[in-house]
Amino acid sequence: MAIIVNLDVMLAKRKMSSQELAERVGITPANLSILKTGKAKAVRFSTLDAICRALDCQPGDILEFTSDN
């Protein structure tokens, strides 16, 4: 997949744990882990919105496109 999820980077910058983010966003730690590891097939805009609000960041700070060449 050509989309890289940089949630760990933003969590470190904000000094926030995965557990705390999951609670703030309203998703399970397991689902957050799936998203963090890049194994998610999709992400709802409402979830992305909640993550960006909790981390005070832009979607581009979390998601990155790279070419699969």
C-alpha positions in Angstrom: 0.0 0.0 0.0 1.3 3.5 -0.9 -0.3 5.2 2.2 1.9 5.4 5.3 0.4 6.1 8.7 2.5 8.3 10.9 0.4 8.2 14.0 3.4 7.2 16.2 5.3 10.3 15.2 2.4 12.6 16.1 1.8 10.7 19.4 5.4 11.2 20.3 5.3 14.9 19.4 2.3 15.4 21.6 3.6 13.2 24.4 0.3 11.2 24.3 -0.1 7.4 24.7 -2.1 5.3 22.3 -4.5 4.5 25.1 -5.2 8.1 25.8 -5.7 8.9 22.1 -8.1 5.9 21.7 -10.2 7.2 24.7 -10.3 10.7 23.3 -11.3 9.5 19.8 -13.8 7.0 21.0 -12.3 3.9 19.4 -10.8 0.7 20.9 -7.1 0.5 21.5 -7.1 -2.6 19.1 -8.6 -0.5 16.3 -6.2 2.3 16.9 -3.3 -0.3 16.7 -4.7 -1.6 13.4 -4.6 2.0 12.1 -1.2 2.7 13.5 0.4 -0.4 11.9 -1.0 0.5 8.5 -3.2 -2.7 8.4 -6.5 -0.7 8.2 -8.2 -0.9 4.8 -10.1 2.4 5.4 -10.6 5.1 7.9 -13.8 7.1 8.4 -13.6 10.8 8.1 -15.2 11.2 11.5 -12.4 9.1 13.0 -9.8 11.1 11.1 -11.4 14.3 12.3 -11.4 13.2 15.9 -7.8 12.1 15.7 -6.8 15.5 14.2 -8.7 17.3 16.9 -7.1 15.2 19.7 -3.6 15.6 18.3 -4.1 19.2 17.1 -2.8 18.4 13.7 -3.7 18.1 10.0 -4.6 14.9 8.1 -1.3 15.3 6.2 0.6 15.1 9.5 -0.8 11.6 9.9 -1.2 10.2 6.4 1.6 10.2 3.8 1.5 9.0 0.2 4.5 7.2 -1.3 4.9 5.7 -4.8 5.0 1.9 -4.9 7.6 1.9 -7.7 
